[in-house]
Amino acid sequence: MSTHDFHQLSPLDFESLVRDLLQAELKIRLESFAPGRDGGIDFRFSRAGETTVIQAKHFAGSPPAALLRAAKAEDPKVAKLQPKRYILATSQSLTPHRKDELIAAMPQTPLVREDILSREDLNNLLGRHPDVLRQHFKLWLTDASTLERIIHSGVYNRTDAELDIIKRLVPRFVHNNSIAEAEAILGRRGALIVAGDPGVGKTTLARVLTWLHLEQGWKVFVVDDLKEAMSVCTAGEKRLIVFDDFLGQISLTSDTIRDVDQRLPVFLDRVKNSKDLRFILTTRSYLMNQAQLQSSRLASSEVKAAELVLRVGEYTRHIRARIVYNHIFFSGLTTEEKRSLLADDFYLRMVDHANFSPRLIDLLTSPDYQSHQSIPLREVVTRVLNNPEELWATPFRSHFSDDSRTLMVSLFFFTFWATIEDTLHAFTRALTLAGVTLSNEPIISRYRRALKPLEGSVVSITNDMVMFSNPGVSDFLSSVIIADRLLVPTVKAMDTSEELDSAWNFYIKHRRTLGKECPTQGDWIAALQRCVKDNPRSRLEVIALGISVGRHFDETGAEVLEYVETVLQSLAAYSYDIVHEGTYRRALARYDTLDADEQTLMPSITVVTQQLTELLAGCGEELTLDEIASISEALTDNGEDDGRARAATEESLRGYVKELDKKLSGITSPSELDQYETRLSSMLDELGMELDHRDKKAIECHREYLDEEYNRSDTRYSPSSALRSDPDATDAEVRSLFATLDLG
């Protein structure tokens, strides 16, 4: 049996190992506590009323005196807990004499030599419990004999640098659900195609799966093409074949498509029907999508059944935190650099950043990368996370077709998501403006060909709704629109108020960077005119946006405001609609920012106040308390007669109270009900109104119901398995985790 020194484990990994070994040895379940400065306890269990406290001290590579100092510091903490038994596990090698020194260092603690588990003792327990060793694969994946078998058997056929990559990879790797999902697909299909965005962890997953199979006696072959894969696909022994980036690293060629189309389906069928053969492939999602677009065989259900798409968004906050933690702990950064990442909770920004990816975290904690920087580490981290170009520049510039790029830019100006119909319209509009002739091919076919390479890697499609799958794409496109001077032609093509509002916000944010490459006032007026449709919503949105445009252009903005006045006049032909209440209020709020001279250009603003007053009075049953209060305030602030506004508010509250039972059903806790009752009573009091007896009784009945449910609920928390879907970690839990990064 191999002897492990545990140097490849982080403090968190070591705690987990100790917990699992003692649970297996003692045949108990240990109560775990959050990592961090824990007050003398990592795990605990009680038997016959007597409590045992367990602590794990990971001091591999530290001098003996360091462990002795830690023991002395823990003694008063443990004494306060008054355990019957105390078990101390450490990754250090200990002689009997050194164990006695530890006992002497903790005079107030019930510690005996047999309850001090040294490196040698833990290795003995690993021998007794091989299932635990199997679970903690970092121990055996970095075992020298295992690595030598991988390298020298020709599996990778690479230089000794590959061995260094493997040694660095395993300690940083965080066990997550992708392993179980991948193994399940391999179990069902015999093949696995790992697809995902650049940097999401495809190759890392393939390497870990490779080592897991190797440990179980599989012979592993890493190949460069499908022909070579077929040549090593022989019977008589368990064989795993691995093909990284099987569709190419950056772009897809016709030769690759032809080769994969001919060979892959046949090979997948062969693997599926052989229990001794398995095949793991990796590729970028956009390459896989393009290949499936060009090959119906690659788009077949047989191929898709073997796919596992990795997405950054599926990493829980706990997993993200562990990834950042492991990369900092095992990095070659200086102590001061590590401290800079820990100070002021800076690591929380890394964990929660919208552009988080394992590849970026690996890059940012690499001393080699930092050696090329001339600014402090934290500035580098912030700059790189805020600029996703490294992940997206190459595919956008070098791989995607002109049509795909056009579609991406078109989608950029939809605030969150767009329907397939919306994006098709925007795509068609952009091509028409560019002078593209569309008669040679049905536009829907061209649109589908543009969309297919983007699906998964760039955009997600759910229920005919399209959105960017990674926030980093939007960030990258922002720089593209500026650099490629795309805002002016895009605005000239727009004909929906949602897109135009987004474009206006983009212009306001970047106008200094854009310089002279900006839409003119005439461009904005023309776009506003195109956005007016035969419905009140489009008119209200044009009114609200037009006011902002007119105010911005200041001295020349009168032309814009005069156009807005014509739209206001046309709005009078429509009735109010509750779905537009927010737009009514937004229009009034923007009108309020104009000076007196500008306001005189829009006398028909009274159409908005009149319709909003009617809406308030007539829709109390459907409004929330906050909406009633906000509408009432907007009317009062923008010149509506106080008497009319008050009367409308009273009528709205009467309608609201008629639906009180329905409103109460949405309140789910006693404290929430208390706040709600206070707010409702206050609003009624201001108008000289009050709840009647029936309504008060309804509130009390709901309070009794909530109190009963609250007392009945089991609020105790049951720790989840590391691989189960667990609630996202809180800030306190993440801080507790990082508190174990002892930098001396």
Steps between C-alpha positions, in 0.01 A plus 500: 500500500622849418593733784340842472646822640178698425687798355260509204201563728379841609396549864139448391588181314688371805207571732268308267742207490525483880122519533442216253771278649369537856140449393605177332722387788262591785184413304335829594385817337696806604342840550696743284561868559575771247869534419678796645620621835266259670558538871658159547272270304485357147282193566307361793293199601326387816454149631321418825497870582877535471638739240805444283662795323723451196741742336704469182829688475653503152870576558665303221834663427491715814759465778401304815497820704213638289269214597606532863412872502162425344428238766579745781266756344217247475525378861287773666244486219453126536489526878197729477316229307565245779504192275539152643741410219713702258648364175773692319585406140800647323680457170838515677710195572521446878719289725368383840708774662343770283154370583588536867608859434160573350327352805714719725410805288131442571478439877133600525394266218419126542758398240674161503764358267255261331278793399777685319483390136825571316581465132590136563173434682295656223677289238414195707134601503508551124620143467211382716245703305582492127159647415603822671822505299296449185276793594797733559656450161748786538708265716550230244473707182828672587668181613834479319449147369161592355640807326796308365264242352308777325802680360723214402233268360464745215150603605580868455822463304612841621804644675564509872319836501176301485590338830532846653159595361344193660663566835371858500154407381390245755543704820306789348218286367171523689281193498161597356193346343651496152695185591188308599311628195786402271533153653125448459517581128802274459311224679200533269668578169863395535593838352509855630526824304591783738400833347514847647627855476873575489640476851209318661699188591450247219856370480531494878192279528632268228835465680339421834276239337805355330679455831192356665481234230872433514483432872235236435716314255400657171770544239490857374581635155506867409460539124528781247242385246215254460701275274753447779211439739375220281847347487524461879141385535577132558322242710626298793571774755337808643600800289419868537570720199528876546484761224536862614367778273382245245349773280807723517610762746375816333318447172329220316629397158315312229754221529429458870126495437537238231724278712286523812180450301635179353663347805341624822150347471650162416744522788230605748289204397794268556575641842136480604494129433827415677529496878882512474522818290440861599557822310535854638508799265509873571409796285382857520124536484500735204709256296267214588198707401654594167594139433144390572373775271706362214454131574167333568684193631669707769162652586348155553350393831778244543767770501301743713435230761874488568536876550568667832501879478695674774376846595655745742155590628453149635786537747342575837642779711651237730680335206620837372633586844686168521651559155631843600614365838696210351665717237616752759614232746703299248624794292859614491395854584695672773350521847438871452321438171280237660423736785398768252238262356368423848493856634169688514311192375648553153467127430120542518521720190689224322248235608195705402629672188271466200797394284625231739654197333748239622742594223504866600549414866788269407656775289462768764665292771793398279837655595610469137209714385551750779870533413398679179291757685614841612205575729396350836337159502156622605493748214594221259223277632242776473611599151499147358170398658343820371634438149384166358671554166749220562214252502301641208724696264638206304171323421330828415775632274629176352222247501146634489357595163399855415138400550568353845684815604212711371256293703709538816508877463126503431431302818727726704247783506219288643514566872486141623334260261321511168263272316611307195269726300662814647852389419400387152351844436809679633727274294302560181493873562878516548569306181262720301668818623836354399371458146495121510276338241274251675313355204749224424426309820202502738592733785390247762758252371772760509396596852513140620845456351615812683342392830611136509874558570406738782260270681636377832832679501375852430122488532248286684159423352214408732136494394582704189675763711859590411755647740875509541614196697790682664504863617855524369367491144315826550807659654710393206246622244497838669866546407433367149222751436730783604809377317315407180284816500177303488271725704407741220397237241322300770292799614418581139347154466306484826122514506404380848498716811659230717810481282517875451480561873786255552702670225436838659625375836808359328560836330468692826740264675766498225454833320843629603668184372292502183616852417371614163370153411160571655145514362385853429187660638342434162590130525326478838187681377476273196536195723233630739264544206560141387422374851146644512255215439123481512480441874527710818805318632730603216378859525560517874850355462583744220372787715719396795810444286438809288497721808844365598636556150361854482639592840844365408535706184408809701506804267403301190276258686184700430454309174490172690257630762272642231486154344420351842208745525349354183526151649332623820211634296459165326499318835165661584331263256583201721367382836726432795633149563631381837796321340640843409481661845877494541551670163248771590697573817832492318373754246384733776827464690700594190267790424569630849873530413431755224525871568194725472570607140539139389179398675305764310579309180296206629158629615338166422683333791159529667396199292745290702387632837135456410542140386713416802238650733232285337726197530559561870130536577390204292766235568541486879414129506798424276758742640736449793525739792835624369351565157205691644735717706739558209227597254340735751835667565576530127167671435546744788858585403409571140220749542189284514224661704545392862130433538486274194816315602369447855161380377667257259723367779201447731313314227807290428539399866132407521549270204819365653332410831226312313770249401662486844467123535693452177764750609545323835554164332830626365637579846691205644650604835378673819759779469402568141135524607587747776678728253216469251232590755698803616543625142134449407371668817731797446380557144136476606553735796646770276173505307272471803411140414514180704447127469160365596450218752499227235833612355663524843373151577651370175840637598480342847396162357793509261733591786380199703555278199852630444591466869385139497692421182811677627503304826434174320781542247826314555758775469799277575749477219613160375843514332491389138740263335779680317359385166135574568326817395563724800384852575739767389751592767438820692761774537565382854559143384739610226689721746520207740646284225767753406588556864678162489757643257764548766777708344698534819 
